[in-house]
Amino acid sequence: MTKLAVIYYSSTGTNYKLAQWAKEGAEAAGAEVKLLRVAETAPQEAINENPAWAKHLEETKDIPIATNDDLEWADGFIFSVPTRFGNVPAQVKSFLDATGGLWFSGKLVNKVVSAMSSAQNSHGGQEATILNLYTTMFHWGAIVAQPGYSDPSVFGAGGNPYGTSVTVDQDGNMQEDVEDAVKHQAKRTVDIAQRINQ
């Protein structure tokens, strides 16, 4: 059975929801899936200033935090992260920076990876965030399983070939219908991981 780690960072819940859909899609494709969150490293004062952030963190406190052991366990990964100035959040960068030992020992080579993102406007850096995440994966020697235009659901979700992305309004509502695209991307990631690990 293909092992997939769905790893997300979310301050108010959008990427958590994307990760949940990815988990459902991957399980429907026959994978064993771990849903994991990147550890929150923001100061508590900053979190407390945003009630939605504090609420989401409390609601998801029981979801396991991703570790290097999870990366070593998995055949593939799906990352779901919000954009921060066209890049990944500092919390995610810190997580990635701690993978040096796995990278050095070649334990991330040929792992399959795919990524998703969100922002508060349609040109807010989602594509750049996904591509910046993939840059790390290239250094790992991982194999990127981008959705491309491999299914009509990609077009229905806005047509991002690098990975599903969504626009979120000020109230946290997704502006595009991306559930089918996320599940397709997850199934495609599992399919490619299965082919590589045969």
Helices and strands as residue ranges (DSSP letters): E 3-8, H 14-28, E 32-37, H 44-48, H 51-59, H 68-73, E 76-82, H 90-97, H 100-104, E 112-119, H 126-140, E 143-144, H 152-156, E 165-167, H 179-196
